[in-house]
Amino acid sequence: MLPATFKLCAAISYRHLRNTTGLQKQAAATISQELSKFSCHGTGPSRWINQVRRRSSLLSSRLEEKPFSEMEMSYLKQGEEALQQSLSILGDQEGWKTETVVDNGDKVLSKVLPDVGKVFRLEVVVDQPLDTVYSELVDNMEQMGDWNPNVKEVKILQKIGKDTVITHEKAAATPGNIVGPRDFVSVRCSKRRGSTCVLAGMSTKYGAMPEQEGFIRAENGPTCMVLRPLPSCPSQTKLTWLLSIDLKGWLPKTIINQVLSQTQVDFANHLRGRLARTAAV
């Protein structure tokens, strides 16, 4: 169950732009304008966010190697917007309140944002190197249902370029069926620059995946996971997960808040277990 600047803020050469199609030029210009507006939001973004922004460019992923349809370009733009908004939220350190602190140091914070609602922020350290964590969350995302009881299924519906996919996720019902089964259709993009990885996403519309019987179609985003090596121990990974979800249906806010914060804590524990078993094999 997994959307500030990532790929458009790096310089794009004249020669590169000269060889792109008219549709790509228009899309790049549009996304640049959107990201420029977002970059003014938030105060005091941390050093790693600025590093990601400086080394980013949508067209640097060689999108010109294959023509994209207008619909595909719209999905690419949604993924970039999700990433931009997520990093902008994480870059603003003001207003976060503690929801949960676990004995092992895992903690969940939250804040309420205009036009977004309540968002949750998980901060944990995983005792595995970044490459291992990245591979599990990105390359093996369809296997998440095998190790996370809160996820019934993750299926990739379409791949667009190197970094963007459309997914359908089914969430398992909570104990006692307090929150019934939900599903999500999301656009996800994964960006890796140097020692920082960002996995961003948000809900989208996908004609080939209408609402499913027995599931309430919930919405997420902007949401993202940020992975960085722990400065004091590069063999460990600092994982920050920004979660923003509208579960839909008639649910008291107290129930929603409790379920979402616990879901993040549970995710960290299940991920650790998965990585430990994989390492043992």
C-alpha positions as CSV (number, residue, x, y, z in Angstrom):
1,M,0.0,0.0,0.0
2,L,2.0,2.4,-1.1
3,P,3.3,10.9,-4.1
4,A,8.7,17.2,-4.3
5,T,11.0,17.5,-6.9
6,F,12.8,14.5,-8.4
7,K,13.4,14.3,-12.1
8,L,12.6,17.7,-13.6
9,C,14.8,20.1,-11.6
10,A,18.1,18.9,-13.2
11,A,19.1,20.8,-16.3
12,I,18.0,19.5,-19.7
13,S,20.2,20.3,-22.6
14,Y,19.1,22.1,-25.7
15,R,20.1,19.2,-27.9
16,H,18.0,16.9,-25.8
17,L,14.9,19.0,-26.0
18,R,15.4,19.5,-29.7
19,N,15.0,15.7,-30.3
20,T,11.9,15.2,-28.2
21,T,8.4,15.0,-29.7
22,G,6.0,17.9,-29.4
23,L,3.8,16.0,-26.9
24,Q,6.9,15.3,-24.7
25,K,7.9,19.0,-24.9
26,Q,4.5,20.1,-23.9
27,A,4.3,17.6,-21.0
28,A,7.8,18.5,-19.8
29,A,6.9,22.2,-19.8
30,T,3.7,21.6,-18.0
31,I,5.3,19.4,-15.3
32,S,8.1,22.0,-14.8
33,Q,5.5,24.7,-14.1
34,E,3.7,22.5,-11.6
35,L,6.9,21.5,-9.8
36,S,8.1,25.1,-9.7
37,K,4.9,26.1,-7.8
38,F,5.3,23.2,-5.4
39,S,9.0,24.0,-4.7
40,C,7.9,27.3,-3.1
41,H,5.9,25.4,-0.4
42,G,7.2,24.2,2.9
43,T,10.0,25.6,5.0
44,G,13.5,24.4,5.4
45,P,13.6,21.2,3.4
46,S,16.4,18.9,4.6
47,R,19.6,18.4,2.8
48,W,18.7,15.1,1.2
49,I,15.5,16.5,-0.3
50,N,17.6,19.3,-1.9
51,Q,20.0,16.7,-3.2
52,V,17.2,14.8,-4.8
53,R,15.8,17.9,-6.4
54,R,19.1,19.0,-7.9
55,R,19.8,15.6,-9.5
56,S,16.4,15.1,-11.0
57,S,15.0,15.2,-14.5
58,L,11.9,13.6,-16.0
59,L,13.4,13.4,-19.5
60,S,16.8,12.0,-18.2
61,S,15.1,8.6,-17.9
62,R,15.3,8.5,-21.8
63,L,11.6,8.8,-22.3
64,E,12.3,9.8,-25.8
65,E,13.4,6.3,-26.7
66,K,9.8,5.2,-26.9
67,P,6.8,7.5,-27.8
68,F,4.3,7.7,-25.0
69,S,0.6,8.1,-25.6
70,E,-1.2,11.1,-24.1
71,M,-2.7,8.8,-21.4
72,E,0.7,7.4,-20.5
73,M,2.1,10.9,-20.3
74,S,-0.7,11.8,-17.9
75,Y,0.2,8.9,-15.6
76,L,3.9,10.0,-15.7
77,K,2.8,13.5,-14.7
78,Q,0.6,12.1,-11.9
79,G,3.6,10.1,-10.5
80,E,5.8,13.2,-10.6
81,E,3.2,15.3,-8.9
82,A,2.8,12.6,-6.2
83,L,6.5,12.6,-5.6
84,Q,6.7,16.4,-5.6
85,Q,3.9,16.8,-3.1
86,S,5.1,14.1,-0.8
87,L,8.6,15.5,-0.5
88,S,7.2,18.9,0.0
89,I,5.2,17.6,3.0
90,L,8.2,15.8,4.4
91,G,10.4,18.8,4.0
92,D,8.2,20.9,6.3
93,Q,9.3,19.8,9.8
94,E,6.7,22.0,11.6
95,G,3.5,20.8,13.1
96,W,4.1,17.0,13.5
97,K,2.6,15.4,16.5
98,T,3.6,12.0,18.0
99,E,1.1,9.2,17.5
100,T,3.0,6.1,18.6
101,V,6.5,5.4,19.8
102,V,7.7,1.7,20.0
103,D,10.3,0.4,22.3
104,N,12.7,-0.4,19.4
105,G,12.6,3.3,18.3
106,D,10.0,3.1,15.6
107,K,7.7,6.1,15.7
108,V,4.6,7.4,13.9
109,L,3.9,11.1,13.6
110,S,1.0,12.9,12.2
111,K,-0.2,16.4,11.1
112,V,-3.3,17.8,9.4
113,L,-2.9,19.5,6.1
114,P,-5.3,21.8,4.2
115,D,-6.9,20.1,1.2
116,V,-5.1,16.8,2.1
117,G,-6.4,15.9,5.6
118,K,-4.5,14.0,8.2
119,V,-1.2,12.4,7.1
120,F,1.0,9.9,9.0
121,R,4.8,9.6,9.0
122,L,6.6,6.5,10.0
123,E,10.3,6.7,10.8
124,V,12.2,3.4,11.3
125,V,15.7,1.9,10.9
126,V,15.9,-1.4,9.1
127,D,18.9,-3.7,9.8
128,Q,19.5,-4.3,6.1
129,P,21.3,-2.4,3.4
130,L,19.4,0.0,1.1
131,D,19.8,-2.2,-2.0
132,T,18.1,-5.1,-0.2
133,V,15.2,-3.0,1.1
134,Y,14.8,-1.3,-2.3
135,S,14.6,-4.6,-4.1
136,E,12.0,-5.9,-1.8
137,L,9.7,-2.9,-2.0
138,V,10.1,-2.2,-5.7
139,D,11.4,-5.2,-7.7
140,N,9.3,-7.6,-5.6
141,M,6.3,-5.4,-4.8
142,E,3.9,-8.1,-6.2
143,Q,5.0,-10.4,-3.4
144,M,4.0,-8.1,-0.6
145,G,0.9,-10.1,0.1
146,D,3.1,-13.1,1.0
147,W,4.6,-11.4,4.0
148,N,2.3,-8.5,5.0
149,P,-1.0,-9.8,6.4
150,N,-2.5,-6.3,5.9
151,V,-2.1,-6.7,2.2
152,K,-4.1,-9.3,0.3
153,E,-2.7,-8.7,-3.2
154,V,-0.6,-6.2,-5.2
155,K,-0.7,-6.5,-9.0
156,I,1.0,-4.5,-11.6
157,L,-1.5,-3.5,-14.3
158,Q,0.8,-1.6,-16.6
159,K,4.4,-0.5,-16.8
160,I,5.2,2.9,-18.2
161,G,8.9,3.5,-18.9
162,K,11.5,2.5,-16.4
163,D,10.1,4.1,-13.2
164,T,6.3,4.2,-13.4
165,V,3.7,1.5,-12.9
166,I,-0.1,1.3,-12.4
167,T,-1.0,-1.1,-9.6
168,H,-4.1,-2.6,-8.1
169,E,-3.8,-3.3,-4.4
170,K,-6.2,-5.2,-2.2
171,A,-6.1,-4.6,1.5
172,A,-7.1,-7.3,3.9
173,A,-9.9,-6.7,6.4
174,T,-8.8,-5.7,9.8
175,P,-9.4,-8.0,12.8
176,G,-13.0,-8.1,13.8
177,N,-13.8,-6.6,10.4
178,I,-13.7,-3.1,11.9
179,V,-12.5,-1.8,8.6
180,G,-13.8,-4.0,5.7
181,P,-11.8,-4.9,2.6
182,R,-10.5,-1.9,0.6
183,D,-8.8,-1.8,-2.7
184,F,-6.8,0.9,-4.5
185,V,-5.7,1.7,-8.0
186,S,-2.5,3.7,-7.9
187,V,0.2,5.2,-10.1
188,R,3.6,4.6,-8.6
189,C,7.0,6.0,-9.5
190,S,10.3,4.9,-8.0
191,K,13.3,7.3,-8.3
192,R,16.9,6.5,-7.2
193,R,19.6,9.0,-7.2
194,G,22.9,8.2,-5.4
195,S,22.2,7.1,-1.9
196,T,18.5,8.3,-1.8
197,C,15.6,6.3,-3.1
198,V,12.0,7.6,-3.2
199,L,9.0,5.5,-3.9
200,A,5.9,7.7,-4.5
201,G,2.3,7.2,-5.5
202,M,-1.2,8.3,-5.5
203,S,-4.6,7.0,-6.6
204,T,-5.6,7.2,-10.2
205,K,-8.3,6.1,-12.6
206,Y,-7.7,3.1,-14.8
207,G,-10.5,1.9,-17.1
208,A,-9.4,-1.7,-17.2
209,M,-9.8,-2.0,-13.4
210,P,-13.3,-0.9,-12.3
211,E,-14.5,-1.2,-8.7
212,Q,-14.5,-4.7,-7.5
213,E,-17.3,-6.6,-5.8
214,G,-16.7,-7.0,-2.1
215,F,-14.3,-4.1,-1.9
216,I,-14.7,-0.4,-1.2
217,R,-12.5,1.6,-3.6
218,A,-10.4,3.8,-1.3
219,E,-8.0,6.5,-2.3
220,N,-4.4,7.2,-1.3
221,G,-1.9,10.0,-1.9
222,P,0.2,11.8,-2.0
223,T,2.2,9.1,-0.3
224,C,5.8,8.0,-0.5
225,M,8.6,6.0,1.1
226,V,12.1,7.4,1.4
227,L,15.1,5.2,1.8
228,R,18.6,6.3,2.9
229,P,21.6,4.6,4.4
230,L,21.9,5.3,8.1
231,P,24.8,7.8,8.3
232,S,26.3,6.1,11.4
233,C,25.9,2.6,9.9
234,P,25.6,2.4,6.0
235,S,24.6,-1.3,6.3
236,Q,21.3,-0.1,7.8
237,T,18.5,1.8,6.1
238,K,16.5,4.7,7.4
239,L,12.9,4.3,6.1
240,T,10.5,7.2,6.2
241,W,6.9,6.4,5.1
242,L,4.4,9.2,4.4
243,L,0.9,7.8,4.4
244,S,-2.2,9.7,3.2
245,I,-5.4,7.6,2.8
246,D,-9.1,8.2,2.5
247,L,-10.6,4.8,3.4
248,K,-14.1,6.0,2.3
249,G,-17.2,4.6,3.9
250,W,-18.7,5.5,7.2
251,L,-15.9,5.2,9.8
252,P,-15.2,7.3,12.9
253,K,-12.0,9.3,12.7
254,T,-10.7,7.8,15.9
255,I,-11.0,4.3,14.4
256,I,-9.3,5.5,11.1
257,N,-6.4,7.1,13.0
258,Q,-5.8,4.1,15.2
259,V,-5.9,1.7,12.2
260,L,-3.6,3.7,10.0
261,S,-0.9,4.4,12.7
262,Q,-1.0,0.7,13.7
263,T,-0.8,-0.4,10.1
264,Q,2.5,1.5,9.7
265,V,4.0,0.0,12.9
266,D,2.9,-3.5,11.7
267,F,4.4,-2.9,8.3
268,A,7.8,-2.2,9.8
269,N,7.7,-5.4,11.8
270,H,6.6,-7.5,8.8
271,L,9.2,-5.9,6.6
272,R,11.9,-6.8,9.1
273,G,10.7,-10.3,9.2
274,R,10.7,-10.7,5.5
275,L,14.2,-9.2,5.1
276,A,15.6,-11.5,7.8
277,R,14.1,-14.6,6.2
278,T,15.4,-13.6,2.8
279,A,18.9,-12.9,4.2
280,A,18.9,-16.3,5.9
281,V,18.1,-18.0,2.6
